């Protein structure tokens, strides 16, 4: 993974943390113990990389939530891996 990929993940993680602080109701959309996978509109390669990393680490009964950024909005939804 390149330096730009890491920097983008760090930037988006910081933005997501700020969103969560401002939107406490969003916590209810994340099951206890779930992994959060960040994706962003318009960057298919970045999204595929993050989802692949999550899929590689999946375990039975472990839940994953996708935090998808579209502009200034975050959409939280269950992440379902393709079979």
Residue frames relative to the residue before (quaternion, step in Angstrom):
aa qw qx qy qz dx dy dz
X 1.0000 0.0000 0.0000 0.0000 0.00 0.00 0.00
X 0.4114 -0.7511 0.4743 0.2044 3.47 -0.87 0.97
X 0.6962 -0.4791 0.3546 0.4001 3.48 -1.36 0.29
X 0.6458 0.5259 -0.3267 0.4468 3.61 0.98 -0.80
X 0.6216 0.5378 -0.3311 0.4635 3.58 1.05 -0.78
X 0.6645 0.4998 -0.2968 0.4696 3.58 0.92 -0.93
X 0.6597 0.5072 -0.3085 0.4608 3.59 0.90 -0.90
X 0.6480 0.5129 -0.3203 0.4631 3.58 0.99 -0.81
X 0.6390 0.5163 -0.3223 0.4704 3.59 0.98 -0.81
X 0.6575 0.5064 -0.3107 0.4634 3.60 0.93 -0.86
X 0.6531 0.5146 -0.3107 0.4606 3.58 0.93 -0.90
X 0.6976 0.4638 -0.2773 0.4704 3.58 0.84 -0.95
X 0.6119 0.5437 -0.3480 0.4571 3.60 1.07 -0.68
X 0.6511 0.5046 -0.3075 0.4764 3.57 0.99 -0.84
X 0.6516 0.5040 -0.3116 0.4736 3.58 0.97 -0.84
X 0.6497 0.5096 -0.3166 0.4668 3.58 0.99 -0.79
X 0.6219 0.5320 -0.3368 0.4656 3.60 0.99 -0.79
X 0.6544 0.5068 -0.3102 0.4676 3.59 0.94 -0.86
X 0.6250 0.5345 -0.3263 0.4661 3.56 1.02 -0.81
X 0.6709 0.5061 -0.3035 0.4491 3.58 0.88 -0.93
X 0.6266 0.5260 -0.3379 0.4654 3.60 1.04 -0.71
X 0.7135 0.4456 -0.2478 0.4806 3.58 0.99 -0.85
X 0.7784 0.2840 -0.1324 0.5440 3.61 1.17 -0.49
X 0.1002 -0.8542 0.5060 0.0649 3.60 0.48 1.12
X 0.5833 0.5804 -0.3862 0.4170 3.64 1.12 -0.45
X 0.5611 0.6160 -0.3847 0.3971 3.58 1.19 -0.48
X 0.5456 0.6273 -0.3976 0.3882 3.61 1.14 -0.55
X 0.6323 0.5592 -0.3320 0.4211 3.58 1.06 -0.70
X 0.6398 0.5289 -0.3220 0.4553 3.59 1.24 -0.37
X 0.6719 0.4439 -0.2853 0.5198 3.57 1.30 -0.11
X 0.3546 -0.7500 0.5137 0.2186 3.61 -0.45 1.15
X 0.6101 -0.5546 0.4209 0.3782 3.55 -1.14 0.64
X 0.8337 0.2013 -0.1738 0.4840 3.55 -0.90 1.00
X 0.4846 0.6817 -0.4316 0.3378 3.59 1.27 0.01
X 0.4111 -0.6488 0.5785 0.2747 3.52 -1.29 0.48
X 0.2395 -0.7470 0.6030 0.1448 3.56 -1.07 0.79
X 0.1317 -0.7823 0.6082 0.0277 3.55 -0.81 1.12
X 0.2538 -0.7929 0.5404 0.1217 3.56 -0.64 1.13
X 0.0154 0.7539 -0.6563 0.0244 3.52 -1.03 0.95
X 0.1883 -0.7841 0.5847 0.0889 3.55 -1.25 0.42
X 0.5504 -0.6204 0.4473 0.3348 3.55 -1.04 0.80
X 0.8400 0.2647 -0.1915 0.4333 3.53 -1.03 0.89
X 0.7171 0.3698 -0.2690 0.5260 3.62 1.20 0.17
X 0.1830 -0.8429 0.5011 0.0708 3.53 0.37 1.32
X 0.6597 0.5190 -0.3136 0.4440 3.60 0.90 -0.89
X 0.6446 0.5111 -0.3093 0.4771 3.59 0.95 -0.88
X 0.6736 0.5053 -0.2925 0.4532 3.57 0.86 -0.98
X 0.6621 0.5038 -0.3062 0.4626 3.57 0.90 -0.91
X 0.6349 0.5284 -0.3296 0.4573 3.60 1.02 -0.75
X 0.6879 0.4752 -0.2935 0.4635 3.59 0.85 -0.90
X 0.6564 0.4955 -0.3143 0.4741 3.58 0.98 -0.81
X 0.6339 0.5258 -0.3326 0.4595 3.61 1.00 -0.76
X 0.6352 0.5166 -0.3313 0.4689 3.60 0.99 -0.76
X 0.6568 0.5031 -0.3066 0.4706 3.56 0.98 -0.84
X 0.6587 0.5157 -0.3106 0.4514 3.56 0.92 -0.90
X 0.6289 0.5432 -0.3236 0.4525 3.56 1.06 -0.75
X 0.7488 0.3915 -0.2137 0.4903 3.58 1.08 -0.70
X 0.4367 0.7224 -0.4608 0.2740 3.61 1.22 0.01
X 0.1122 -0.7610 0.6385 0.0247 3.48 -1.24 0.76
X 0.6440 -0.5101 0.3731 0.4312 3.59 -1.15 0.40
X 0.8453 0.1668 -0.1632 0.4807 3.55 -1.09 0.85
X 0.5298 0.5931 -0.4380 0.4191 3.64 1.18 0.18
X 0.2506 -0.7824 0.5548 0.1311 3.55 -0.80 0.99
X 0.1714 -0.7625 0.6190 0.0779 3.51 -1.22 0.67
X 0.1276 -0.7659 0.6278 0.0554 3.53 -1.07 0.84
X 0.2837 -0.7360 0.5897 0.1735 3.53 -0.97 0.89
X 0.1423 -0.7379 0.6554 0.0758 3.55 -0.92 1.00
X 0.0425 -0.8344 0.5479 -0.0412 3.55 -0.15 1.34
X 0.2190 -0.7886 0.5648 0.1053 3.55 -0.74 1.09
X 0.0050 -0.7610 0.6477 -0.0374 3.54 -0.92 1.07
X 0.8008 -0.0837 0.0134 0.5929 3.56 -0.23 1.25
X 0.7707 -0.2771 0.2233 0.5286 3.58 -0.62 -1.10
X 0.5878 0.5865 -0.3521 0.4319 3.61 1.32 0.02
X 0.2050 -0.7314 0.6338 0.1459 3.52 -1.25 0.57
X 0.1288 -0.7652 0.6279 0.0606 3.55 -0.98 0.90
X 0.1585 -0.7845 0.5964 0.0616 3.55 -0.76 1.09
X 0.1494 0.7787 -0.5927 0.1415 3.55 -0.82 1.05
X 0.5963 -0.5504 0.4224 0.4038 3.59 -1.15 0.49
X 0.2980 -0.7280 0.5880 0.1885 3.57 -1.06 0.75
X 0.0821 -0.7852 0.6138 -0.0003 3.52 -0.68 1.16
X 0.3201 -0.7591 0.5386 0.1768 3.56 -0.74 1.06
X 0.4666 -0.6713 0.4996 0.2865 3.53 -1.02 0.79
X 0.4534 -0.7052 0.4836 0.2516 3.55 -1.00 0.83
